[in-house]
Amino acid sequence: MLRILSIPIWIDWKAFRPETSFFIPCLDYRPVQEFVEKEADRLRMQVVCKRVVERGRYGLRVWRLA
């Protein structure tokens, strides 16, 4: 589980299929990206993370490649 400003963020890794993505709202994306990349590596998933602005909110978009 990831916490952003003490708010728990639950990522359902089992449901995260290749060629799908999810968005995590955050201002300081670096620790969030580090957490996501470490978990993906542990689960042997290939992901790409990009800092984005969606609907006026800053955050991190994560795509699963394989």
CHARMM internal coordinates of N, CA and C (Angstrom, degrees):
IC EDIT
DIST 1 N 1 CA 1.4501
DIST 1 CA 1 C 1.5214
ANGL 1 N 1 CA 1 C 108.67
DIST 1 C 2 N 1.2893
ANGL 1 CA 1 C 2 N 115.50
DIHE 1 N 1 CA 1 C 2 N 139.66
DIST 2 N 2 CA 1.4524
ANGL 1 C 2 N 2 CA 124.41
DIHE 1 CA 1 C 2 N 2 CA 179.78
DIST 2 CA 2 C 1.5214
ANGL 2 N 2 CA 2 C 108.12
DIHE 1 C 2 N 2 CA 2 C -105.01
DIST 2 C 3 N 1.3244
ANGL 2 CA 2 C 3 N 117.19
DIHE 2 N 2 CA 2 C 3 N 142.83
DIST 3 N 3 CA 1.4661
ANGL 2 C 3 N 3 CA 120.77
DIHE 2 CA 2 C 3 N 3 CA 176.36
DIST 3 CA 3 C 1.5221
ANGL 3 N 3 CA 3 C 108.77
DIHE 2 C 3 N 3 CA 3 C -121.61
DIST 3 C 4 N 1.3239
ANGL 3 CA 3 C 4 N 114.72
DIHE 3 N 3 CA 3 C 4 N 129.98
DIST 4 N 4 CA 1.4594
ANGL 3 C 4 N 4 CA 121.49
DIHE 3 CA 3 C 4 N 4 CA 175.96
DIST 4 CA 4 C 1.5158
ANGL 4 N 4 CA 4 C 106.44
DIHE 3 C 4 N 4 CA 4 C -123.02
DIST 4 C 5 N 1.3330
ANGL 4 CA 4 C 5 N 116.35
DIHE 4 N 4 CA 4 C 5 N 117.43
DIST 5 N 5 CA 1.4659
ANGL 4 C 5 N 5 CA 122.40
DIHE 4 CA 4 C 5 N 5 CA -175.98
DIST 5 CA 5 C 1.5251
ANGL 5 N 5 CA 5 C 110.90
DIHE 4 C 5 N 5 CA 5 C 52.12
DIST 5 C 6 N 1.3087
ANGL 5 CA 5 C 6 N 115.95
DIHE 5 N 5 CA 5 C 6 N 42.68
DIST 6 N 6 CA 1.4729
ANGL 5 C 6 N 6 CA 124.75
DIHE 5 CA 5 C 6 N 6 CA 179.89
DIST 6 CA 6 C 1.5257
ANGL 6 N 6 CA 6 C 113.79
DIHE 5 C 6 N 6 CA 6 C 67.74
DIST 6 C 7 N 1.3235
ANGL 6 CA 6 C 7 N 117.41
DIHE 6 N 6 CA 6 C 7 N 10.47
DIST 7 N 7 CA 1.4612
ANGL 6 C 7 N 7 CA 121.68
DIHE 6 CA 6 C 7 N 7 CA 176.47
DIST 7 CA 7 C 1.5258
ANGL 7 N 7 CA 7 C 108.09
DIHE 6 C 7 N 7 CA 7 C -98.05
DIST 7 C 8 N 1.3286
ANGL 7 CA 7 C 8 N 117.52
DIHE 7 N 7 CA 7 C 8 N 121.72
DIST 8 N 8 CA 1.4712
ANGL 7 C 8 N 8 CA 118.51
DIHE 7 CA 7 C 8 N 8 CA -179.22
DIST 8 CA 8 C 1.5296
ANGL 8 N 8 CA 8 C 111.33
DIHE 7 C 8 N 8 CA 8 C -71.33
DIST 8 C 9 N 1.3181
ANGL 8 CA 8 C 9 N 115.25
DIHE 8 N 8 CA 8 C 9 N 135.41
DIST 9 N 9 CA 1.4644
ANGL 8 C 9 N 9 CA 122.71
DIHE 8 CA 8 C 9 N 9 CA 176.89
DIST 9 CA 9 C 1.5271
ANGL 9 N 9 CA 9 C 106.74
DIHE 8 C 9 N 9 CA 9 C -116.44
DIST 9 C 10 N 1.3149
ANGL 9 CA 9 C 10 N 116.10
DIHE 9 N 9 CA 9 C 10 N 118.69
DIST 10 N 10 CA 1.4632
ANGL 9 C 10 N 10 CA 121.30
DIHE 9 CA 9 C 10 N 10 CA -178.63
DIST 10 CA 10 C 1.5185
ANGL 10 N 10 CA 10 C 108.53
DIHE 9 C 10 N 10 CA 10 C -100.67
DIST 10 C 11 N 1.3274
ANGL 10 CA 10 C 11 N 116.72
DIHE 10 N 10 CA 10 C 11 N 124.83
DIST 11 N 11 CA 1.4566
ANGL 10 C 11 N 11 CA 122.17
DIHE 10 CA 10 C 11 N 11 CA 176.55
DIST 11 CA 11 C 1.5215
ANGL 11 N 11 CA 11 C 107.42
DIHE 10 C 11 N 11 CA 11 C -110.08
DIST 11 C 12 N 1.3047
ANGL 11 CA 11 C 12 N 116.50
DIHE 11 N 11 CA 11 C 12 N 119.59
DIST 12 N 12 CA 1.4665
ANGL 11 C 12 N 12 CA 121.51
DIHE 11 CA 11 C 12 N 12 CA 179.26
DIST 12 CA 12 C 1.5300
ANGL 12 N 12 CA 12 C 108.21
DIHE 11 C 12 N 12 CA 12 C -84.90
DIST 12 C 13 N 1.3207
ANGL 12 CA 12 C 13 N 115.51
DIHE 12 N 12 CA 12 C 13 N 85.44
DIST 13 N 13 CA 1.4592
ANGL 12 C 13 N 13 CA 121.22
DIHE 12 CA 12 C 13 N 13 CA -175.86
DIST 13 CA 13 C 1.5298
ANGL 13 N 13 CA 13 C 112.23
DIHE 12 C 13 N 13 CA 13 C -62.41
DIST 13 C 14 N 1.3127
ANGL 13 CA 13 C 14 N 117.92
DIHE 13 N 13 CA 13 C 14 N -32.13
DIST 14 N 14 CA 1.4723
ANGL 13 C 14 N 14 CA 120.63
DIHE 13 CA 13 C 14 N 14 CA -179.74
DIST 14 CA 14 C 1.5236
ANGL 14 N 14 CA 14 C 111.54
DIHE 13 C 14 N 14 CA 14 C -66.43
DIST 14 C 15 N 1.3182
ANGL 14 CA 14 C 15 N 117.06
DIHE 14 N 14 CA 14 C 15 N -31.16
DIST 15 N 15 CA 1.4639
ANGL 14 C 15 N 15 CA 121.03
DIHE 14 CA 14 C 15 N 15 CA -179.02
DIST 15 CA 15 C 1.5357
ANGL 15 N 15 CA 15 C 112.27
DIHE 14 C 15 N 15 CA 15 C -89.02
DIST 15 C 16 N 1.3169
ANGL 15 CA 15 C 16 N 117.30
DIHE 15 N 15 CA 15 C 16 N -5.09
DIST 16 N 16 CA 1.4629
ANGL 15 C 16 N 16 CA 121.86
DIHE 15 CA 15 C 16 N 16 CA -177.04
DIST 16 CA 16 C 1.5226
ANGL 16 N 16 CA 16 C 109.07
DIHE 15 C 16 N 16 CA 16 C -81.43
DIST 16 C 17 N 1.3117
ANGL 16 CA 16 C 17 N 116.23
DIHE 16 N 16 CA 16 C 17 N 98.86
DIST 17 N 17 CA 1.4578
ANGL 16 C 17 N 17 CA 123.87
DIHE 16 CA 16 C 17 N 17 CA -175.12
DIST 17 CA 17 C 1.5316
ANGL 17 N 17 CA 17 C 111.47
DIHE 16 C 17 N 17 CA 17 C -93.53
DIST 17 C 18 N 1.3416
ANGL 17 CA 17 C 18 N 116.84
DIHE 17 N 17 CA 17 C 18 N 154.69
DIST 18 N 18 CA 1.4692
ANGL 17 C 18 N 18 CA 119.49
DIHE 17 CA 17 C 18 N 18 CA 175.61
DIST 18 CA 18 C 1.5325
ANGL 18 N 18 CA 18 C 111.19
DIHE 17 C 18 N 18 CA 18 C -55.68
DIST 18 C 19 N 1.3268
ANGL 18 CA 18 C 19 N 114.25
DIHE 18 N 18 CA 18 C 19 N 146.23
DIST 19 N 19 CA 1.4689
ANGL 18 C 19 N 19 CA 123.22
DIHE 18 CA 18 C 19 N 19 CA 179.12
DIST 19 CA 19 C 1.5295
ANGL 19 N 19 CA 19 C 113.17
DIHE 18 C 19 N 19 CA 19 C 68.79
DIST 19 C 20 N 1.3376
ANGL 19 CA 19 C 20 N 117.12
DIHE 19 N 19 CA 19 C 20 N 22.06
DIST 20 N 20 CA 1.4589
ANGL 19 C 20 N 20 CA 121.94
DIHE 19 CA 19 C 20 N 20 CA 172.48
DIST 20 CA 20 C 1.5266
ANGL 20 N 20 CA 20 C 107.97
DIHE 19 C 20 N 20 CA 20 C -119.59
DIST 20 C 21 N 1.3246
ANGL 20 CA 20 C 21 N 116.28
DIHE 20 N 20 CA 20 C 21 N 170.70
DIST 21 N 21 CA 1.4667
ANGL 20 C 21 N 21 CA 119.76
DIHE 20 CA 20 C 21 N 21 CA -179.87
DIST 21 CA 21 C 1.5193
ANGL 21 N 21 CA 21 C 109.84
DIHE 20 C 21 N 21 CA 21 C -148.13
DIST 21 C 22 N 1.3288
ANGL 21 CA 21 C 22 N 115.29
DIHE 21 N 21 CA 21 C 22 N 166.40
DIST 22 N 22 CA 1.4568
ANGL 21 C 22 N 22 CA 121.61
DIHE 21 CA 21 C 22 N 22 CA 172.53
DIST 22 CA 22 C 1.5207
ANGL 22 N 22 CA 22 C 109.01
DIHE 21 C 22 N 22 CA 22 C -143.83
DIST 22 C 23 N 1.3259
ANGL 22 CA 22 C 23 N 115.40
DIHE 22 N 22 CA 22 C 23 N 159.77
DIST 23 N 23 CA 1.4586
ANGL 22 C 23 N 23 CA 123.15
DIHE 22 CA 22 C 23 N 23 CA -177.60
DIST 23 CA 23 C 1.5154
ANGL 23 N 23 CA 23 C 109.27
DIHE 22 C 23 N 23 CA 23 C -117.07
DIST 23 C 24 N 1.3229
ANGL 23 CA 23 C 24 N 116.25
DIHE 23 N 23 CA 23 C 24 N 133.43
DIST 24 N 24 CA 1.4625
ANGL 23 C 24 N 24 CA 122.37
DIHE 23 CA 23 C 24 N 24 CA 175.10
DIST 24 CA 24 C 1.5245
ANGL 24 N 24 CA 24 C 107.24
DIHE 23 C 24 N 24 CA 24 C -117.70
DIST 24 C 25 N 1.3377
ANGL 24 CA 24 C 25 N 118.25
DIHE 24 N 24 CA 24 C 25 N 113.97
DIST 25 N 25 CA 1.4646
ANGL 24 C 25 N 25 CA 119.34
DIHE 24 CA 24 C 25 N 25 CA 178.25
DIST 25 CA 25 C 1.5248
ANGL 25 N 25 CA 25 C 110.46
DIHE 24 C 25 N 25 CA 25 C -70.93
DIST 25 C 26 N 1.3326
ANGL 25 CA 25 C 26 N 116.00
DIHE 25 N 25 CA 25 C 26 N 130.21
DIST 26 N 26 CA 1.4704
ANGL 25 C 26 N 26 CA 120.59
DIHE 25 CA 25 C 26 N 26 CA 179.04
DIST 26 CA 26 C 1.5284
ANGL 26 N 26 CA 26 C 108.67
DIHE 25 C 26 N 26 CA 26 C -168.28
DIST 26 C 27 N 1.3219
ANGL 26 CA 26 C 27 N 115.99
DIHE 26 N 26 CA 26 C 27 N 152.89
DIST 27 N 27 CA 1.4571
ANGL 26 C 27 N 27 CA 120.86
DIHE 26 CA 26 C 27 N 27 CA 174.99
DIST 27 CA 27 C 1.5172
ANGL 27 N 27 CA 27 C 110.70
DIHE 26 C 27 N 27 CA 27 C -92.68
DIST 27 C 28 N 1.3147
ANGL 27 CA 27 C 28 N 116.76
DIHE 27 N 27 CA 27 C 28 N -46.70
DIST 28 N 28 CA 1.4614
ANGL 27 C 28 N 28 CA 121.97
DIHE 27 CA 27 C 28 N 28 CA 178.83
DIST 28 CA 28 C 1.5287
ANGL 28 N 28 CA 28 C 107.35
DIHE 27 C 28 N 28 CA 28 C -94.25
DIST 28 C 29 N 1.3156
ANGL 28 CA 28 C 29 N 116.09
DIHE 28 N 28 CA 28 C 29 N 91.54
DIST 29 N 29 CA 1.4623
ANGL 28 C 29 N 29 CA 121.40
DIHE 28 CA 28 C 29 N 29 CA -172.30
DIST 29 CA 29 C 1.5295
ANGL 29 N 29 CA 29 C 114.04
DIHE 28 C 29 N 29 CA 29 C -77.53
DIST 29 C 30 N 1.3089
ANGL 29 CA 29 C 30 N 118.33
DIHE 29 N 29 CA 29 C 30 N -21.36
DIST 30 N 30 CA 1.4746
ANGL 29 C 30 N 30 CA 120.43
DIHE 29 CA 29 C 30 N 30 CA -173.70
DIST 30 CA 30 C 1.5327
ANGL 30 N 30 CA 30 C 113.87
DIHE 29 C 30 N 30 CA 30 C -59.02
DIST 30 C 31 N 1.3486
ANGL 30 CA 30 C 31 N 120.18
DIHE 30 N 30 CA 30 C 31 N -50.90
DIST 31 N 31 CA 1.4684
ANGL 30 C 31 N 31 CA 118.28
DIHE 30 CA 30 C 31 N 31 CA 179.06
DIST 31 CA 31 C 1.5287
ANGL 31 N 31 CA 31 C 112.46
DIHE 30 C 31 N 31 CA 31 C -66.36
DIST 31 C 32 N 1.3236
ANGL 31 CA 31 C 32 N 117.10
DIHE 31 N 31 CA 31 C 32 N -30.90
DIST 32 N 32 CA 1.4685
ANGL 31 C 32 N 32 CA 120.83
DIHE 31 CA 31 C 32 N 32 CA 177.86
DIST 32 CA 32 C 1.5193
ANGL 32 N 32 CA 32 C 109.31
DIHE 31 C 32 N 32 CA 32 C -67.44
DIST 32 C 33 N 1.3254
ANGL 32 CA 32 C 33 N 116.58
DIHE 32 N 32 CA 32 C 33 N -45.98
DIST 33 N 33 CA 1.4620
ANGL 32 C 33 N 33 CA 120.91
DIHE 32 CA 32 C 33 N 33 CA 178.76
DIST 33 CA 33 C 1.5304
ANGL 33 N 33 CA 33 C 110.84
DIHE 32 C 33 N 33 CA 33 C -62.31
DIST 33 C 34 N 1.3065
ANGL 33 CA 33 C 34 N 116.89
DIHE 33 N 33 CA 33 C 34 N -41.22
DIST 34 N 34 CA 1.4614
ANGL 33 C 34 N 34 CA 121.03
DIHE 33 CA 33 C 34 N 34 CA 178.72
DIST 34 CA 34 C 1.5334
ANGL 34 N 34 CA 34 C 110.69
DIHE 33 C 34 N 34 CA 34 C -61.01
DIST 34 C 35 N 1.3224
ANGL 34 CA 34 C 35 N 116.85
DIHE 34 N 34 CA 34 C 35 N -44.55
DIST 35 N 35 CA 1.4665
ANGL 34 C 35 N 35 CA 121.03
DIHE 34 CA 34 C 35 N 35 CA 178.43
DIST 35 CA 35 C 1.5270
ANGL 35 N 35 CA 35 C 110.76
DIHE 34 C 35 N 35 CA 35 C -61.57
DIST 35 C 36 N 1.3315
ANGL 35 CA 35 C 36 N 116.41
DIHE 35 N 35 CA 35 C 36 N -48.70
DIST 36 N 36 CA 1.4683
ANGL 35 C 36 N 36 CA 120.84
DIHE 35 CA 35 C 36 N 36 CA -177.74
DIST 36 CA 36 C 1.5283
ANGL 36 N 36 CA 36 C 110.58
DIHE 35 C 36 N 36 CA 36 C -61.93
DIST 36 C 37 N 1.3205
ANGL 36 CA 36 C 37 N 117.37
DIHE 36 N 36 CA 36 C 37 N -44.76
DIST 37 N 37 CA 1.4640
ANGL 36 C 37 N 37 CA 120.13
DIHE 36 CA 36 C 37 N 37 CA -179.11
DIST 37 CA 37 C 1.5264
ANGL 37 N 37 CA 37 C 111.86
DIHE 36 C 37 N 37 CA 37 C -65.22
DIST 37 C 38 N 1.3224
ANGL 37 CA 37 C 38 N 118.15
DIHE 37 N 37 CA 37 C 38 N -38.47
DIST 38 N 38 CA 1.4664
ANGL 37 C 38 N 38 CA 120.91
DIHE 37 CA 37 C 38 N 38 CA 178.05
DIST 38 CA 38 C 1.5269
ANGL 38 N 38 CA 38 C 111.45
DIHE 37 C 38 N 38 CA 38 C -65.37
DIST 38 C 39 N 1.3405
ANGL 38 CA 38 C 39 N 116.26
DIHE 38 N 38 CA 38 C 39 N -44.07
DIST 39 N 39 CA 1.4687
ANGL 38 C 39 N 39 CA 120.26
DIHE 38 CA 38 C 39 N 39 CA 179.10
DIST 39 CA 39 C 1.5193
ANGL 39 N 39 CA 39 C 110.88
DIHE 38 C 39 N 39 CA 39 C -65.05
DIST 39 C 40 N 1.3221
ANGL 39 CA 39 C 40 N 116.59
DIHE 39 N 39 CA 39 C 40 N -43.09
DIST 40 N 40 CA 1.4674
ANGL 39 C 40 N 40 CA 120.42
DIHE 39 CA 39 C 40 N 40 CA 179.49
DIST 40 CA 40 C 1.5228
ANGL 40 N 40 CA 40 C 110.08
DIHE 39 C 40 N 40 CA 40 C -62.53
DIST 40 C 41 N 1.3091
ANGL 40 CA 40 C 41 N 116.95
DIHE 40 N 40 CA 40 C 41 N -41.93
DIST 41 N 41 CA 1.4629
ANGL 40 C 41 N 41 CA 120.56
DIHE 40 CA 40 C 41 N 41 CA 178.45
DIST 41 CA 41 C 1.5253
ANGL 41 N 41 CA 41 C 110.64
DIHE 40 C 41 N 41 CA 41 C -63.73
DIST 41 C 42 N 1.3213
ANGL 41 CA 41 C 42 N 116.91
DIHE 41 N 41 CA 41 C 42 N -42.32
DIST 42 N 42 CA 1.4607
ANGL 41 C 42 N 42 CA 121.07
DIHE 41 CA 41 C 42 N 42 CA 178.62
DIST 42 CA 42 C 1.5261
ANGL 42 N 42 CA 42 C 111.15
DIHE 41 C 42 N 42 CA 42 C -61.36
DIST 42 C 43 N 1.3331
ANGL 42 CA 42 C 43 N 116.17
DIHE 42 N 42 CA 42 C 43 N -36.42
DIST 43 N 43 CA 1.4591
ANGL 42 C 43 N 43 CA 121.41
DIHE 42 CA 42 C 43 N 43 CA -179.74
DIST 43 CA 43 C 1.5365
ANGL 43 N 43 CA 43 C 112.68
DIHE 42 C 43 N 43 CA 43 C -90.09
DIST 43 C 44 N 1.3341
ANGL 43 CA 43 C 44 N 115.85
DIHE 43 N 43 CA 43 C 44 N 4.44
DIST 44 N 44 CA 1.4680
ANGL 43 C 44 N 44 CA 123.13
DIHE 43 CA 43 C 44 N 44 CA 179.42
DIST 44 CA 44 C 1.5235
ANGL 44 N 44 CA 44 C 112.75
DIHE 43 C 44 N 44 CA 44 C 59.32
DIST 44 C 45 N 1.3210
ANGL 44 CA 44 C 45 N 114.76
DIHE 44 N 44 CA 44 C 45 N 45.13
DIST 45 N 45 CA 1.4605
ANGL 44 C 45 N 45 CA 122.04
DIHE 44 CA 44 C 45 N 45 CA 175.95
DIST 45 CA 45 C 1.5221
ANGL 45 N 45 CA 45 C 108.11
DIHE 44 C 45 N 45 CA 45 C -110.14
DIST 45 C 46 N 1.3103
ANGL 45 CA 45 C 46 N 116.07
DIHE 45 N 45 CA 45 C 46 N 143.12
DIST 46 N 46 CA 1.4583
ANGL 45 C 46 N 46 CA 120.73
DIHE 45 CA 45 C 46 N 46 CA 173.54
DIST 46 CA 46 C 1.5184
ANGL 46 N 46 CA 46 C 107.84
DIHE 45 C 46 N 46 CA 46 C -96.79
DIST 46 C 47 N 1.3233
ANGL 46 CA 46 C 47 N 116.30
DIHE 46 N 46 CA 46 C 47 N 123.51
DIST 47 N 47 CA 1.4589
ANGL 46 C 47 N 47 CA 121.01
DIHE 46 CA 46 C 47 N 47 CA -179.37
DIST 47 CA 47 C 1.5251
ANGL 47 N 47 CA 47 C 110.56
DIHE 46 C 47 N 47 CA 47 C -130.51
DIST 47 C 48 N 1.3230
ANGL 47 CA 47 C 48 N 114.84
DIHE 47 N 47 CA 47 C 48 N 158.08
DIST 48 N 48 CA 1.4572
ANGL 47 C 48 N 48 CA 122.41
DIHE 47 CA 47 C 48 N 48 CA 171.87
DIST 48 CA 48 C 1.5157
ANGL 48 N 48 CA 48 C 106.47
DIHE 47 C 48 N 48 CA 48 C -124.82
DIST 48 C 49 N 1.3243
ANGL 48 CA 48 C 49 N 116.68
DIHE 48 N 48 CA 48 C 49 N 131.14
DIST 49 N 49 CA 1.4635
ANGL 48 C 49 N 49 CA 121.92
DIHE 48 CA 48 C 49 N 49 CA 179.71
DIST 49 CA 49 C 1.5222
ANGL 49 N 49 CA 49 C 109.02
DIHE 48 C 49 N 49 CA 49 C -115.35
DIST 49 C 50 N 1.3150
ANGL 49 CA 49 C 50 N 116.22
DIHE 49 N 49 CA 49 C 50 N 135.76
DIST 50 N 50 CA 1.4622
ANGL 49 C 50 N 50 CA 121.57
DIHE 49 CA 49 C 50 N 50 CA 177.77
DIST 50 CA 50 C 1.5215
ANGL 50 N 50 CA 50 C 109.59
DIHE 49 C 50 N 50 CA 50 C -135.54
DIST 50 C 51 N 1.3073
ANGL 50 CA 50 C 51 N 115.51
DIHE 50 N 50 CA 50 C 51 N 138.11
DIST 51 N 51 CA 1.4688
ANGL 50 C 51 N 51 CA 121.93
DIHE 50 CA 50 C 51 N 51 CA 173.73
DIST 51 CA 51 C 1.5243
ANGL 51 N 51 CA 51 C 107.06
DIHE 50 C 51 N 51 CA 51 C -76.96
DIST 51 C 52 N 1.3278
ANGL 51 CA 51 C 52 N 117.27
DIHE 51 N 51 CA 51 C 52 N 127.23
DIST 52 N 52 CA 1.4651
ANGL 51 C 52 N 52 CA 121.55
DIHE 51 CA 51 C 52 N 52 CA -175.14
DIST 52 CA 52 C 1.5238
ANGL 52 N 52 CA 52 C 111.11
DIHE 51 C 52 N 52 CA 52 C -139.93
DIST 52 C 53 N 1.3216
ANGL 52 CA 52 C 53 N 115.32
DIHE 52 N 52 CA 52 C 53 N 168.02
DIST 53 N 53 CA 1.4580
ANGL 52 C 53 N 53 CA 123.10
DIHE 52 CA 52 C 53 N 53 CA 170.48
DIST 53 CA 53 C 1.5265
ANGL 53 N 53 CA 53 C 105.48
DIHE 52 C 53 N 53 CA 53 C -121.40
DIST 53 C 54 N 1.3136
ANGL 53 CA 53 C 54 N 116.83
DIHE 53 N 53 CA 53 C 54 N 118.84
DIST 54 N 54 CA 1.4564
ANGL 53 C 54 N 54 CA 121.96
DIHE 53 CA 53 C 54 N 54 CA -179.99
DIST 54 CA 54 C 1.5212
ANGL 54 N 54 CA 54 C 109.46
DIHE 53 C 54 N 54 CA 54 C -127.01
DIST 54 C 55 N 1.3184
ANGL 54 CA 54 C 55 N 115.56
DIHE 54 N 54 CA 54 C 55 N 125.77
DIST 55 N 55 CA 1.4642
ANGL 54 C 55 N 55 CA 121.94
DIHE 54 CA 54 C 55 N 55 CA -179.14
DIST 55 CA 55 C 1.5333
ANGL 55 N 55 CA 55 C 111.41
DIHE 54 C 55 N 55 CA 55 C 52.67
DIST 55 C 56 N 1.3260
ANGL 55 CA 55 C 56 N 115.27
DIHE 55 N 55 CA 55 C 56 N 37.75
DIST 56 N 56 CA 1.4597
ANGL 55 C 56 N 56 CA 120.76
DIHE 55 CA 55 C 56 N 56 CA 178.14
DIST 56 CA 56 C 1.5114
ANGL 56 N 56 CA 56 C 114.96
DIHE 55 C 56 N 56 CA 56 C 79.06
DIST 56 C 57 N 1.3296
ANGL 56 CA 56 C 57 N 117.89
DIHE 56 N 56 CA 56 C 57 N 10.06
DIST 57 N 57 CA 1.4720
ANGL 56 C 57 N 57 CA 121.24
DIHE 56 CA 56 C 57 N 57 CA -179.58
DIST 57 CA 57 C 1.5261
ANGL 57 N 57 CA 57 C 110.40
DIHE 56 C 57 N 57 CA 57 C -117.64
DIST 57 C 58 N 1.3183
ANGL 57 CA 57 C 58 N 114.88
DIHE 57 N 57 CA 57 C 58 N 134.17
DIST 58 N 58 CA 1.4552
ANGL 57 C 58 N 58 CA 120.74
DIHE 57 CA 57 C 58 N 58 CA 176.20
DIST 58 CA 58 C 1.5266
ANGL 58 N 58 CA 58 C 109.04
DIHE 57 C 58 N 58 CA 58 C -78.99
DIST 58 C 59 N 1.3237
ANGL 58 CA 58 C 59 N 115.25
DIHE 58 N 58 CA 58 C 59 N 146.46
DIST 59 N 59 CA 1.4490
ANGL 58 C 59 N 59 CA 118.00
DIHE 58 CA 58 C 59 N 59 CA 178.01
DIST 59 CA 59 C 1.5016
ANGL 59 N 59 CA 59 C 112.90
DIHE 58 C 59 N 59 CA 59 C 179.64
DIST 59 C 60 N 1.3160
ANGL 59 CA 59 C 60 N 114.00
DIHE 59 N 59 CA 59 C 60 N -164.25
DIST 60 N 60 CA 1.4599
ANGL 59 C 60 N 60 CA 122.22
DIHE 59 CA 59 C 60 N 60 CA -177.37
DIST 60 CA 60 C 1.5218
ANGL 60 N 60 CA 60 C 108.32
DIHE 59 C 60 N 60 CA 60 C -123.37
DIST 60 C 61 N 1.3257
ANGL 60 CA 60 C 61 N 116.17
DIHE 60 N 60 CA 60 C 61 N 125.64
DIST 61 N 61 CA 1.4651
ANGL 60 C 61 N 61 CA 121.72
DIHE 60 CA 60 C 61 N 61 CA 174.44
DIST 61 CA 61 C 1.5174
ANGL 61 N 61 CA 61 C 106.79
DIHE 60 C 61 N 61 CA 61 C -100.74
DIST 61 C 62 N 1.3228
ANGL 61 CA 61 C 62 N 116.43
DIHE 61 N 61 CA 61 C 62 N 131.12
DIST 62 N 62 CA 1.4717
ANGL 61 C 62 N 62 CA 122.39
DIHE 61 CA 61 C 62 N 62 CA -177.80
DIST 62 CA 62 C 1.5235
ANGL 62 N 62 CA 62 C 108.35
DIHE 61 C 62 N 62 CA 62 C -120.23
DIST 62 C 63 N 1.3333
ANGL 62 CA 62 C 63 N 115.95
DIHE 62 N 62 CA 62 C 63 N 123.82
DIST 63 N 63 CA 1.4579
ANGL 62 C 63 N 63 CA 122.55
DIHE 62 CA 62 C 63 N 63 CA 176.90
DIST 63 CA 63 C 1.5207
ANGL 63 N 63 CA 63 C 108.89
DIHE 62 C 63 N 63 CA 63 C -109.81
DIST 63 C 64 N 1.3153
ANGL 63 CA 63 C 64 N 116.98
DIHE 63 N 63 CA 63 C 64 N 139.15
DIST 64 N 64 CA 1.4591
ANGL 63 C 64 N 64 CA 120.84
DIHE 63 CA 63 C 64 N 64 CA 174.27
DIST 64 CA 64 C 1.5163
ANGL 64 N 64 CA 64 C 108.75
DIHE 63 C 64 N 64 CA 64 C -97.22
DIST 64 C 65 N 1.3328
ANGL 64 CA 64 C 65 N 116.04
DIHE 64 N 64 CA 64 C 65 N 127.64
DIST 65 N 65 CA 1.4597
ANGL 64 C 65 N 65 CA 121.90
DIHE 64 CA 64 C 65 N 65 CA 179.56
DIST 65 CA 65 C 1.5161
ANGL 65 N 65 CA 65 C 111.27
DIHE 64 C 65 N 65 CA 65 C -93.79
DIST 65 C 66 N 1.3206
ANGL 65 CA 65 C 66 N 116.77
DIHE 65 N 65 CA 65 C 66 N -44.38
DIST 66 N 66 CA 1.4766
ANGL 65 C 66 N 66 CA 120.59
DIHE 65 CA 65 C 66 N 66 CA -179.33
DIST 66 CA 66 C 1.5071
ANGL 66 N 66 CA 66 C 109.45
DIHE 65 C 66 N 66 CA 66 C -154.55
END
COOR INIT
IC SEED 1 N 1 CA 1 C
IC BUILD
